């Protein structure tokens, strides 16, 4: 017998651990923590950014923000991590939704700063690239921006339409400049006339 208590992970205990770990400024250093895997939690992030626990939407923004601060992606799997536990959760698409952005400058000097639905900010550039996946059957784009440490945000439709207005053509591609880098969106030849 190891003397350790076996605990079934739950949202309340995880929130308490996250609050204790979140003391101080900035995001908790989840990349430095290597606690034991405690199992999967019935928690899911829907494509629209809604967090669910036991099938019910989490209605408290502060709790969603807290959980988002301890989110980590290892490989293709998502986890909530504290110094003492690591639990798996389900993410339907991307864990964040970019709900707005602010452009500064124009052309190659343009800088795009994105804001997520939980209040995170990221400046698109070499460290936070923009990418666009296209549905192979419909051609519909799904644009993403890297927010932090393997965690992306799906750029919402209204923001994507605004981004398209800022786009330009470079070397046969229609795309966007930000942070000194060009991010291709679609081949210029595939744009409607």
C-alpha positions as CSV (number, residue, x, y, z in Angstrom):
1,X,0.0,0.0,0.0
2,X,1.5,3.4,-1.1
3,X,-0.3,5.5,1.5
4,X,-1.7,7.8,-1.2
5,X,-5.4,8.5,-1.3
6,X,-7.0,7.7,-4.6
7,X,-9.2,10.6,-5.6
8,X,-11.8,10.7,-8.4
9,X,-11.3,13.9,-10.3
10,X,-14.1,16.5,-10.1
11,X,-14.6,20.1,-11.2
12,X,-14.9,21.5,-7.7
13,X,-11.6,20.0,-6.5
14,X,-9.9,21.0,-9.7
15,X,-11.1,24.5,-9.4
16,X,-9.8,24.7,-5.8
17,X,-6.4,23.5,-6.9
18,X,-6.4,25.9,-9.9
19,X,-7.3,28.8,-7.6
20,X,-4.4,27.9,-5.3
21,X,-2.0,27.6,-8.2
22,X,-3.2,30.8,-9.9
23,X,-2.0,33.1,-7.1
24,X,0.2,35.8,-8.6
25,X,0.3,37.5,-11.9
26,X,-0.1,35.9,-15.3
27,X,-1.0,32.4,-16.3
28,X,0.0,29.5,-14.1
29,X,3.2,27.7,-15.4
30,X,1.3,24.5,-16.5
31,X,4.1,23.6,-18.9
32,X,6.4,23.1,-15.8
33,X,4.0,20.8,-13.9
34,X,4.1,17.0,-14.3
35,X,1.5,15.6,-11.9
36,X,0.1,12.1,-12.3
37,X,-2.8,11.5,-14.7
38,X,-5.9,11.2,-12.7
39,X,-8.3,10.1,-15.4
40,X,-10.8,11.9,-17.7
41,X,-13.3,14.4,-16.5
42,X,-16.7,14.8,-18.1
43,X,-15.8,18.3,-19.3
44,X,-16.1,19.4,-22.9
45,X,-15.3,22.6,-24.9
46,X,-17.8,23.0,-27.8
47,X,-16.7,24.5,-31.1
48,X,-18.4,27.8,-30.1
49,X,-16.2,28.0,-27.0
50,X,-18.9,26.9,-24.5
51,X,-17.6,24.8,-21.7
52,X,-19.7,22.0,-20.4
53,X,-19.4,19.9,-17.2
54,X,-21.5,16.7,-16.9
55,X,-23.4,17.8,-20.0
56,X,-24.4,21.2,-18.6
57,X,-23.0,24.5,-19.8
58,X,-20.7,26.2,-17.2
59,X,-22.5,29.5,-16.8
60,X,-19.9,31.3,-14.6
61,X,-17.4,33.2,-16.7
62,X,-14.9,33.4,-13.8
63,X,-14.9,29.6,-13.6
64,X,-14.4,29.1,-17.3
65,X,-11.6,31.6,-17.3
66,X,-10.0,29.8,-14.4
67,X,-10.2,26.4,-16.1
68,X,-8.9,27.9,-19.3
69,X,-5.8,29.2,-17.4
70,X,-4.8,25.6,-16.5
71,X,-5.5,24.1,-19.9
72,X,-2.6,22.3,-21.7
73,X,-2.4,20.3,-24.9
74,X,0.0,17.3,-25.0
75,X,0.1,15.8,-28.5
76,X,-3.5,15.7,-29.7
77,X,-5.0,15.5,-26.2
78,X,-6.2,18.3,-23.9
79,X,-5.8,18.3,-20.1
80,X,-6.5,20.5,-17.1
81,X,-3.3,20.6,-15.1
82,X,-2.5,21.7,-11.5
83,X,0.6,21.0,-9.5
84,X,-1.1,17.9,-8.1
85,X,-3.4,16.5,-10.8
86,X,-3.8,16.2,-14.5
87,X,-7.2,15.3,-16.0
88,X,-8.3,14.8,-19.6
89,X,-11.1,16.8,-21.2
90,X,-12.7,16.8,-24.6
91,X,-12.3,19.7,-27.1
92,X,-14.5,19.6,-30.1
93,X,-12.4,21.9,-32.3
94,X,-10.1,24.6,-30.7
95,X,-10.2,25.4,-27.0
96,X,-10.6,29.1,-27.6
97,X,-12.6,31.4,-29.9
98,X,-11.1,34.6,-31.2
99,X,-14.0,37.0,-30.9
100,X,-12.3,40.2,-32.0
101,X,-9.1,41.6,-33.2
102,X,-7.4,45.0,-33.5
103,X,-5.3,45.9,-36.6
104,X,-2.5,48.4,-36.5
105,X,-0.5,49.6,-39.5
106,X,-0.9,48.4,-43.1
107,X,0.7,46.0,-45.5
108,X,3.9,44.3,-44.3
109,X,3.9,46.6,-41.2
110,X,0.4,45.4,-40.1
111,X,0.0,43.9,-36.7
112,X,-3.1,41.9,-35.8
113,X,-3.9,41.5,-32.1
114,X,-6.6,38.9,-31.3
115,X,-8.8,38.6,-28.2
116,X,-10.4,35.3,-27.2
117,X,-13.8,34.8,-25.5
118,X,-11.9,34.3,-22.2
119,X,-9.9,37.5,-22.4
120,X,-6.6,36.2,-23.7
121,X,-4.7,38.3,-26.2
122,X,-2.2,37.2,-28.9
123,X,-0.4,39.1,-31.5
124,X,-0.3,37.1,-34.8
125,X,3.2,36.6,-36.1
126,X,5.9,34.0,-36.2
127,X,5.2,32.9,-32.6
128,X,1.4,33.0,-33.0
129,X,0.7,32.0,-36.6
130,X,-2.6,32.2,-38.4
131,X,-3.7,29.1,-40.3
132,X,-6.8,28.2,-42.4
133,X,-8.2,24.7,-42.8
134,X,-10.7,24.2,-45.6
135,X,-13.4,21.6,-45.6
136,X,-12.5,19.3,-48.4
137,X,-16.2,18.9,-49.5
138,X,-17.6,22.4,-49.1
139,X,-14.4,24.5,-49.3
140,X,-15.6,26.4,-46.2
141,X,-12.7,27.9,-44.3
142,X,-12.0,27.4,-40.6
143,X,-9.4,30.0,-39.6
144,X,-7.3,29.7,-36.4
145,X,-4.7,31.7,-34.6
146,X,-2.2,30.2,-32.0
147,X,-2.9,31.8,-28.6
148,X,-0.3,30.1,-26.4
149,X,1.6,26.8,-26.1
150,X,-0.2,24.6,-28.7
151,X,-3.6,26.2,-27.9
152,X,-5.4,27.7,-30.8
153,X,-8.5,29.9,-31.2
154,X,-11.0,29.4,-33.9
155,X,-11.5,32.9,-35.4
156,X,-15.2,33.7,-35.4
157,X,-17.0,34.5,-38.6
158,X,-17.4,38.2,-38.1
159,X,-13.7,38.6,-37.4
160,X,-12.8,36.5,-40.4
161,X,-14.9,38.6,-42.7
162,X,-13.1,41.7,-41.3
163,X,-9.7,40.0,-41.8
164,X,-10.6,39.3,-45.5
165,X,-11.1,43.0,-46.0
166,X,-7.5,43.5,-44.8
167,X,-6.1,40.7,-47.1
168,X,-3.8,41.1,-50.1
169,X,-2.2,39.0,-52.8
170,X,1.4,37.7,-52.4
171,X,3.1,35.2,-54.7
172,X,-0.1,33.7,-55.9
173,X,-1.8,33.6,-52.5
174,X,-4.5,35.8,-50.9
175,X,-3.6,36.2,-47.2
176,X,-2.8,38.5,-44.3
177,X,0.3,40.2,-43.0
178,X,0.9,40.4,-39.2
179,X,4.1,40.8,-37.2
180,X,6.2,40.8,-40.3
181,X,4.9,37.5,-41.6
182,X,2.5,36.7,-44.4
183,X,-0.2,34.1,-43.7
184,X,-1.7,32.5,-46.8
185,X,-5.5,32.0,-46.7
186,X,-6.4,30.7,-50.2
187,X,-4.7,30.5,-53.6
188,X,-5.5,33.7,-55.5
189,X,-6.6,31.6,-58.4
190,X,-9.4,30.1,-56.3
191,X,-11.0,33.4,-55.4
192,X,-14.2,34.3,-57.2
193,X,-13.9,37.1,-59.7
